[in-house]
Amino acid sequence: MTLSHSNPQSPASIVMIRPHHFNPNPETLADNGFQALSNDTNGTNLSNRAYMEFTQAVELLKNSGINVHLFEDESHNTPDSVFPNNWFSTHPEGKVVLYPMYAPNRRKERRSDIVEMLKCEYEVCEIVDYSGSEHDDLYLEGTGAMVIDHLERVAYMIPSNRANPALFERFCRQFNYEPFVFSALDLNDIPIYHTNVFMSICSDFAVLSLQMIPDLTQRDNIVRNLSRSGRDIIDLSAEQVYQFAGNCIELTGNTGKILVLSRSAFNSLTQDQIATIEKSAVLLPLSVETIELAGGSVRCMIAGIHLPPTKDKTSFTHLEQGVAHDNC
């Protein structure tokens, strides 16, 4: 599968939010089996380490040719703000989507300045706002809840507290994706809280853990779907998933496709898995061990920009709960 520089599966520009007061979120601990408590009870030490990890990660991404739109978060009441991919996504047809968040303090992460930057720098014709579904206790946490195959127009989702099947189906209808709902369980037999800690779809390969899908028919159907697209399948063990090996993202840099992942994820990969990845992408490990205590890793930290670059705009539509409003 050979693709151009404008590969929708492999964005060249991203949004990242640097946390000034990072702390694992107590409101998400109950259903995030990947979240951990730090042995360091000094919150300042923890936030300083996360700040340094994040800053070094941004420098490595920039040095690899990734265009990073960097925002700061100096607030004390948004401990998960380092994970922006949960509250918004962007799409090649010029749409920005805002999502309903399960934890009340995560709803405070939505930022109008980021949306305004996207409207300035890129061609945005519509904003689709699902956040009002929070009033109905329906949640769909962006590209954490969903893993999207932009090339084959398929979206994958594991139902959980943060991923409502009905809202997912609505998203797929509105954006013309084939929905694929399946179950995957963590080591405590609890549904995996976000699909993107378990699975990543890249241009030429897909990373996931088949052993964590209990339904054999669903397992076979996923393999069939991904194989039909011509991708290699990198099958992770559950232990590798817990090292965040599934929480990676393909980006386009100076030298072509780059698979960005954490250092712990990279260290968990086998030589055969690395060889399969390196057939089409360069590996870029980032050291984010402190940030991973919050239950997310590199993929969660990166909101890919799939929008076309800006031109003179003549119209802009705001879609709130499916109703269009002309903002021009």
JOFEN-V618291 format. One record per pair of residues at least 24 apart in sequence whose ideal C-beta (glycine too) atoms are under 6 Angstrom apart, sorted by the first residue. I is the first residue (numbers start at 1). GAP is how many residues later the second one is. D is the distance in whole Angstrom. If there is no record, write none. Layout:
I | GAP | D
I | GAP | D
//
This chain:
1 | 202 | 6
1 | 203 | 5
1 | 229 | 5
3 | 200 | 6
7 | 196 | 6
8 | 84 | 5
8 | 142 | 4
8 | 298 | 6
9 | 141 | 5
9 | 142 | 5
9 | 194 | 5
10 | 193 | 6
10 | 240 | 5
10 | 242 | 5
10 | 247 | 5
11 | 293 | 4
11 | 294 | 5
11 | 295 | 6
12 | 55 | 6
12 | 240 | 4
13 | 54 | 4
13 | 292 | 4
14 | 54 | 6
14 | 288 | 5
14 | 290 | 6
15 | 54 | 5
15 | 69 | 6
15 | 288 | 4
16 | 52 | 6
16 | 54 | 6
17 | 54 | 5
17 | 56 | 5
17 | 64 | 5
17 | 65 | 6
17 | 67 | 5
18 | 36 | 5
18 | 54 | 5
19 | 31 | 6
19 | 54 | 5
19 | 62 | 6
19 | 63 | 4
20 | 54 | 5
21 | 26 | 5
21 | 55 | 5
22 | 25 | 5
22 | 28 | 4
23 | 56 | 5
24 | 269 | 5
24 | 270 | 5
25 | 54 | 4
25 | 55 | 5
27 | 76 | 4
27 | 78 | 5
28 | 75 | 5
31 | 130 | 5
31 | 162 | 5
32 | 161 | 5
32 | 263 | 4
33 | 153 | 4
33 | 157 | 6
34 | 163 | 6
34 | 261 | 4
35 | 260 | 3
36 | 257 | 5
38 | 255 | 5
49 | 241 | 4
50 | 240 | 5
50 | 241 | 5
53 | 235 | 5
53 | 237 | 6
53 | 238 | 6
57 | 229 | 4
64 | 189 | 4
64 | 194 | 6
64 | 220 | 6
65 | 188 | 4
65 | 189 | 3
66 | 185 | 5
66 | 187 | 5
78 | 30 | 5
78 | 31 | 5
80 | 26 | 6
81 | 28 | 5
82 | 219 | 6
83 | 213 | 5
83 | 217 | 4
84 | 219 | 5
85 | 57 | 6
85 | 58 | 5
85 | 59 | 6
85 | 215 | 6
85 | 218 | 4
86 | 55 | 4
86 | 56 | 5
86 | 58 | 4
89 | 53 | 5
89 | 54 | 5
90 | 215 | 5
90 | 216 | 5
90 | 217 | 5
91 | 215 | 6
92 | 214 | 5
94 | 29 | 5
94 | 30 | 6
94 | 31 | 4
95 | 31 | 5
95 | 33 | 6
96 | 28 | 6
96 | 31 | 5
97 | 31 | 5
98 | 31 | 5
98 | 33 | 5
99 | 31 | 6
99 | 41 | 5
99 | 42 | 6
99 | 43 | 4
100 | 30 | 6
100 | 31 | 5
100 | 33 | 4
100 | 34 | 4
100 | 39 | 5
102 | 37 | 4
102 | 59 | 5
102 | 60 | 4
121 | 189 | 6
122 | 185 | 4
122 | 188 | 5
123 | 184 | 6
123 | 185 | 4
123 | 187 | 6
123 | 188 | 6
126 | 191 | 5
126 | 193 | 5
127 | 191 | 5
128 | 191 | 4
129 | 191 | 5
132 | 189 | 5
133 | 34 | 6
138 | 26 | 5
138 | 29 | 5
139 | 25 | 6
140 | 24 | 6
140 | 27 | 4
140 | 28 | 6
144 | 50 | 4
144 | 52 | 5
147 | 48 | 5
147 | 49 | 5
147 | 52 | 5
147 | 54 | 6
149 | 52 | 5
152 | 77 | 5
153 | 24 | 5
154 | 24 | 5
154 | 26 | 6
155 | 24 | 6
156 | 24 | 5
156 | 39 | 6
157 | 24 | 5
157 | 38 | 6
158 | 26 | 5
158 | 34 | 5
158 | 37 | 5
160 | 31 | 5
160 | 33 | 5
162 | 31 | 6
182 | 36 | 4
183 | 32 | 6
184 | 28 | 5
184 | 29 | 5
196 | 103 | 5
197 | 49 | 6
197 | 50 | 5
198 | 43 | 6
198 | 48 | 5
199 | 47 | 5
200 | 46 | 6
200 | 48 | 5
202 | 48 | 4
204 | 27 | 6
204 | 76 | 4
205 | 26 | 5
205 | 27 | 4
205 | 29 | 6
206 | 25 | 5
206 | 27 | 6
207 | 27 | 5
207 | 39 | 6
209 | 27 | 4
209 | 29 | 6
209 | 32 | 5
210 | 25 | 5
212 | 26 | 6
232 | 44 | 5
234 | 39 | 5
234 | 42 | 6
240 | 28 | 5
243 | 25 | 4
244 | 53 | 4
247 | 50 | 4
247 | 52 | 4
248 | 51 | 6
249 | 50 | 5
249 | 53 | 5
257 | 24 | 4
258 | 24 | 5
258 | 26 | 5
259 | 24 | 5
260 | 24 | 5
260 | 38 | 5
261 | 24 | 6
261 | 37 | 5
262 | 24 | 6
262 | 26 | 5
262 | 35 | 5
262 | 36 | 5
263 | 24 | 4
//
